[in-house]
Amino acid sequence: MKRLSFLRSMALLLLTGICIQAGAMSLPGDSSHQQKYVLVVHGGAGTILKKNMSPEQEAAYKAGLQEALSTGYKLIQAGKSSLDAVEATVRVLEDNPLFNAGKGAVFTHDGRNEMDAAIMNGKTLEAGAVAGVSVIRNPISAARAVMEKSSHVMLTGKGAETFAKDAGLEIVDPSYFRTQNRWDALQKALKEDSMKSKLDHSYQPAGKLGIENRDNKFGTVGAVALDKAGNLAAATSTGGMTNKKFGRIGDSPIIGAGTYANNKTVAVSCTGWGEFFIRSVVAYDLSALMEYKGLSVQDAGKTVIEKVGALGGDGGLIALDKDGNAALPFNTEGMYRGTVTADGKITIEIYK
């Protein structure tokens, strides 16, 4: 009997140990402990429901994410840096009118396309960002230029555009960014109420001018990568919110809020209700939880998204740690997201 009891105790201990180990590595439904991830992307989070998506639309979004992942993965495989990978990946999404960044950017209240972007080098903690730009074809490349060719971190508006032109980046006429569905979304917003604010293509009545923007699909794109040298990088780009006023800027270009990378811990790109991500300093908070409390990337990701939710905010994020473990938490109905492992396996998901 004693021997049987001893064996049962050992079995229970072993099982508990396995469960604890699995819990430290992943969340339910997350297979990140099985394979090493090298690149993760997102294309926005929000009320994304299968019933509202045609098969053709779904296929188009998946194809866009697949192209972005393949582009970045090829660079990593060729020995290029994680910075090169995230910039190239985000450029693909900026050039795709399906996503609210670059070519598919939404319109402000004044009928303009104003874009924000940021990039960060996990090896050096160097970072660059642009905000409120309207003639730079690929804002993410402008953000990288700010990081590498200036002594600053963030440039805005006309100044950022002049800098980008001097840095040799492609400048386009503002009409390049116009898409009919985004224009139609603005007209709808203006009709419903000129004092309501809209993030991407949905809205909620605003209690404060231009502040509340609970949405159906937060429009941001982002990528995080781990290269063969073990360096992390993060990049985020957005067209902001439909019908936004007053030069509003969200979390995407703010280092530590919507974008962050540190080789000691993790690379993070966020998407969601920007005001809450700024107030919660989400991207840096995730890194700090890992560095100072020893949390796994999955537990840290879950914790910061819960904090956003507790304040009343919606959204999600992608995070990739220094060991190639990924986390993609969100508190909305869906998030356009994709991963690629070291062996080239691509996985793309949209719904919860």
C-alpha positions in Angstrom: 0.0 0.0 0.0 2.8 2.3 0.9 4.5 1.6 -2.4 1.2 2.3 -4.3 0.7 5.5 -2.4 4.3 6.6 -3.2 3.8 5.8 -7.0 0.6 7.8 -7.0 2.3 10.8 -5.3 5.2 10.6 -7.8 2.7 10.5 -10.8 0.8 13.4 -9.4 4.0 15.4 -8.9 5.1 14.7 -12.4 1.7 15.6 -13.9 1.7 18.8 -11.8 5.2 19.7 -13.0 4.2 19.2 -16.6 1.1 21.4 -16.2 3.1 24.1 -14.5 5.7 24.0 -17.2 3.0 24.2 -19.9 1.3 27.0 -18.2 4.5 29.0 -18.1 5.0 28.5 -21.8 1.6 29.1 -23.3 -2.1 30.0 -23.0 -4.9 27.6 -23.9 -4.9 27.1 -27.6 -1.5 28.6 -28.1 1.1 26.2 -29.5 4.1 28.6 -29.1 5.9 26.2 -26.8 6.1 23.7 -29.6 7.9 25.8 -32.2 10.2 28.8 -32.4 8.5 31.8 -34.0 10.6 34.3 -36.0 7.9 36.7 -37.2 4.4 37.7 -36.1 2.0 40.2 -37.8 -1.3 41.8 -37.0 -3.7 43.8 -39.2 -6.1 45.2 -36.6 -8.3 43.9 -33.8 -12.0 44.5 -33.1 -15.5 43.2 -33.6 -14.5 41.0 -36.6 -17.3 38.4 -37.0 -17.3 35.6 -39.6 -21.0 36.2 -40.3 -20.1 39.7 -41.5 -17.3 38.5 -43.8 -17.8 37.1 -47.2 -15.5 34.2 -48.3 -13.9 36.5 -50.8 -13.1 39.2 -48.2 -11.7 36.6 -45.8 -9.5 35.1 -48.5 -8.3 38.6 -49.5 -7.3 39.4 -45.9 -5.5 36.1 -45.4 -3.7 36.6 -48.7 -2.5 40.0 -47.6 -1.2 38.6 -44.3 0.4 35.7 -46.1 2.3 38.0 -48.5 3.5 40.1 -45.5 4.7 37.1 -43.6 6.4 35.5 -46.6 8.2 38.8 -47.4 9.6 39.2 -43.9 10.5 35.5 -43.5 12.5 35.4 -46.7 14.7 38.3 -45.3 15.2 36.5 -42.0 16.1 33.3 -43.8 18.6 35.3 -45.9 20.3 36.4 -42.7 18.9 40.0 -42.8 18.2 41.9 -39.6 14.9 41.8 -37.7 14.7 45.5 -38.5 14.8 44.8 -42.2 12.1 42.1 -41.7 9.6 44.2 -39.8 10.0 47.2 -42.1 9.5 45.1 -45.2 6.6 43.2 -43.7 4.8 46.4 -42.7 5.4 48.0 -46.1 3.5 45.2 -47.7 0.5 45.9 -45.4 0.8 49.7 -46.0 0.6 49.0 -49.7 -2.5 46.8 -49.3 -5.7 49.0 -49.4 -7.5 46.4 -47.2 -5.6 47.6 -44.1 -5.9 51.0 -42.4 -2.3 52.0 -43.0 -0.6 53.6 -46.0 -2.7 53.1 -49.1 -5.8 52.0 -47.1 -5.7 54.8 -44.5 -9.0 56.2 -43.3 -10.0 59.8 -43.6 -10.0 62.5 -40.9 -12.9 64.9 -40.3 -11.3 67.3 -42.8 -11.1 64.7 -45.5 -7.4 64.0 -45.2 -5.3 60.8 -44.7 -3.0 61.3 -41.8 -0.7 58.4 -40.9 1.5 57.4 -37.9 4.2 54.8 -37.7 7.0 53.6 -35.4 9.9 51.2 -35.4 12.3 50.0 -32.6 15.6 48.1 -32.5 15.7 45.7 -29.6 19.5 45.4 -29.7 20.2 49.1 -29.2 16.9 50.5 -28.0 17.0 53.0 -30.8 13.6 54.0 -32.1 12.0 56.2 -34.7 8.5 57.5 -35.3 6.4 59.8 -37.5 3.0 61.1 -36.9 0.3 63.0 -38.8 2.0 62.6 -42.2 0.1 62.7 -45.5 2.5 62.4 -48.4 5.0 59.7 -47.4 4.1 56.5 -49.3 5.5 54.2 -46.6 5.4 55.8 -43.2 7.2 52.9 -41.6 10.3 53.6 -43.7 10.1 57.3 -42.6 10.1 56.1 -39.0 13.2 54.0 -39.7 14.9 57.0 -41.3 14.1 59.1 -38.2 15.8 56.4 -36.1 18.9 56.0 -38.3 19.4 59.4 -39.9 18.4 61.9 -37.2 19.1 62.5 -33.6 15.4 62.4 -32.8 12.8 59.8 -32.0 9.6 61.3 -33.3 8.8 63.9 -36.0 5.4 65.1 -36.9 3.4 66.7 -39.8 5.1 68.9 -42.4 8.5 68.6 -40.6 8.4 64.8 -40.8 7.5 65.0 -44.5 10.3 67.4 -45.3 12.8 65.2 -43.4 11.5 62.1 -45.3 11.9 63.9 -48.7 15.5 64.9 -47.7 16.2 61.3 -46.7 15.3 60.1 -50.2 12.0 58.4 -49.4 9.1 58.2 -51.9 6.8 61.2 -51.7 3.4 60.9 -53.3 0.4 63.1 -53.9 -2.2 62.8 -51.1 -4.7 61.4 -53.6 -2.5 58.2 -53.7 -4.0 57.1 -50.3 -7.6 57.7 -51.2 -9.8 54.6 -51.5 -13.6 54.7 -52.1 -14.7 52.6 -49.2 -12.7 54.7 -46.7 -14.2 57.9 -48.2 -17.7 56.4 -48.0 -17.0 55.5 -44.3 -16.2 59.2 -43.7 -19.4 60.4 -45.4 -21.4 58.0 -43.3 -19.7 59.3 -40.1 -20.3 62.9 -41.0 -24.0 62.3 -41.7 -24.5 60.4 -38.4 -23.1 63.2 -36.3 -20.3 65.6 -36.9 -19.4 65.4 -33.3 -19.0 61.7 -33.2 -15.6 60.1 -33.6 -14.9 57.0 -35.5 -12.0 54.5 -35.4 -11.6 52.7 -38.7 -15.2 52.0 -39.9 -17.4 52.0 -36.8 -18.4 54.5 -34.1 -19.9 55.1 -30.7 -21.5 58.3 -29.6 -18.8 60.5 -27.9 -19.3 61.8 -24.4 -16.2 64.0 -24.9 -15.1 65.6 -28.1 -13.1 63.3 -30.3 -12.2 60.9 -27.5 -14.5 57.8 -27.4 -14.0 55.5 -30.3 -15.1 52.0 -29.5 -15.0 50.2 -32.8 -15.7 47.2 -35.0 -12.2 46.9 -36.4 -9.3 48.9 -35.0 -7.2 49.8 -38.0 -3.5 49.3 -37.4 -0.8 47.0 -38.8 2.3 45.7 -37.1 5.1 43.2 -37.1 7.6 41.8 -34.6 10.6 39.7 -35.5 13.5 37.7 -34.2 16.5 37.3 -36.5 19.3 34.7 -36.7 21.6 36.9 -34.6 19.0 36.9 -31.8 18.0 40.5 -32.2 14.4 41.6 -31.8 12.5 44.4 -33.6 9.0 45.9 -33.7 7.1 48.0 -36.2 3.6 49.5 -36.2 1.8 51.7 -38.7 -1.7 53.1 -38.8 -4.1 55.5 -40.7 -5.7 56.5 -37.4 -9.4 56.9 -36.9 -12.2 57.8 -39.3 -13.5 61.3 -38.7 -10.8 62.2 -36.2 -10.3 65.8 -35.3 -7.8 68.1 -33.6 -4.7 66.3 -34.9 -5.4 63.3 -32.7 -2.5 60.8 -32.5 -2.9 57.3 -31.1 -0.6 54.8 -29.5 1.1 53.4 -32.6 3.9 56.0 -32.9 4.5 56.3 -29.2 7.4 54.2 -28.0 6.4 52.1 -25.0 2.7 52.5 -25.7 2.0 50.9 -29.1 5.5 49.8 -30.0 8.5 48.5 -28.1 11.4 46.1 -28.5 14.2 45.1 -26.1 16.6 42.1 -26.7 16.4 41.4 -22.9 12.8 40.6 -23.1 10.4 41.1 -26.0 9.2 42.9 -29.1 5.6 44.3 -29.1 3.2 45.9 -31.5 -0.3 46.9 -30.4 -3.6 47.5 -32.0 -6.8 48.9 -30.4 -8.3 51.9 -28.7 -5.2 54.0 -28.6 -6.0 56.3 -25.7 -6.1 53.3 -23.3 -2.9 51.8 -24.7 -1.2 55.2 -24.1 -2.5 55.5 -20.6 -1.5 51.9 -19.8 1.9 52.2 -21.5 1.0 48.7 -22.8 4.1 47.7 -24.8 6.6 48.7 -22.2 4.5 47.3 -19.4 4.6 43.9 -21.1 8.4 44.1 -21.2 8.7 45.2 -17.6 6.5 42.4 -16.4 8.8 40.0 -18.1 12.0 41.7 -16.9 11.1 42.5 -13.3 8.5 39.9 -12.4 9.8 37.0 -14.5 6.5 36.5 -16.3 6.3 34.5 -19.6 5.4 36.4 -22.7 2.0 34.8 -22.7 1.2 35.7 -19.1 2.6 39.2 -19.5 0.5 39.7 -22.7 -2.7 38.5 -21.0 -2.0 40.8 -18.0 -1.6 44.0 -20.0 -4.7 43.3 -22.1 -6.7 42.7 -19.0 -5.5 46.1 -17.7 -6.7 47.8 -20.9 -10.0 46.0 -20.6 -10.4 47.1 -16.9 -10.1 50.7 -18.0 -12.7 50.2 -20.6 -10.5 49.8 -23.7 -10.5 47.3 -26.5 -7.8 45.8 -28.6 -4.9 43.4 -28.8 -1.2 43.0 -29.5 1.5 40.7 -30.8 4.6 39.9 -28.8 7.7 37.8 -29.5 10.2 37.1 -26.8 14.0 36.6 -27.1 13.6 32.8 -27.2 11.0 32.9 -30.1 7.9 32.4 -28.0 4.9 34.3 -29.3 1.8 35.7 -27.7 -1.2 37.2 -29.5 -3.8 38.2 -26.8 -6.8 40.4 -27.6 -10.1 41.2 -25.8 -12.2 41.7 -29.0 -14.2 39.4 -31.2 -11.2 39.0 -33.6 -7.8 40.2 -34.7 -6.2 39.8 -38.1 -3.0 37.9 -37.2 -0.4 35.6 -38.5 2.8 33.8 -37.5 5.7 32.1 -39.2 8.1 29.6 -37.4 11.8 29.1 -38.0 11.0 26.2 -40.4 8.7 28.4 -42.5 5.3 27.2 -41.3 2.8 30.0 -41.7 -0.4 30.2 -39.6 -3.1 32.9 -40.2 -6.2 33.5 -38.1 -8.9 36.2 -37.9 -11.6 35.2 -35.4 -11.4 34.5 -31.7 
